[in-house]
Amino acid sequence: MTVNVKDAKAINIRDANAGDKDYCLDLLAVLTAASSGEKLRTYGKGFEELLTQQRGQILVAEEEGLVLGMATVSYNLALRYGGEYCQLEELIVDPRARGKNVGGLLVQKTVDNARLRGCGEYGLYLLESTAHNKPFYEKYGFVAVGAEMRQKL
């Protein structure tokens, strides 16, 4: 589906608020492929902490009062950047809203916010299962750098 200017203007990107918690949990269930039908309630106080915007942020995309997607970012400190850098943690679009450029609008707004905040860099991780999204992120100025290693704690 081709997105026209009218569609893009109808989608509002805004900071999440406490009333968005259930919508965000539903979207998170889409991301984590939860099949039980129950809302995930495992992220503890993370939602509330992100609402403060001290260490991160949650943005939602809505159209006519319906939440279509969300993006979460974390703001981290690193000496090499002389301060903060931004990390995209989750980008989730309701499957029924795909093709409306919701993901693109969310990514662009998080990039703009990181710039305004003074972040030195913005990063994200692509997993094997999400590597097909590389061209999408390249449209927004991202380039591939290195590989990630992790350890569960």
Summary of the structure (lengths in Angstrom):
residues: 153
radius of gyration: 15.6
end to end distance: 42.5
largest distance: 46.4
contacts: 373
relative contact order: 0.15
helix: 39%
strand: 25%
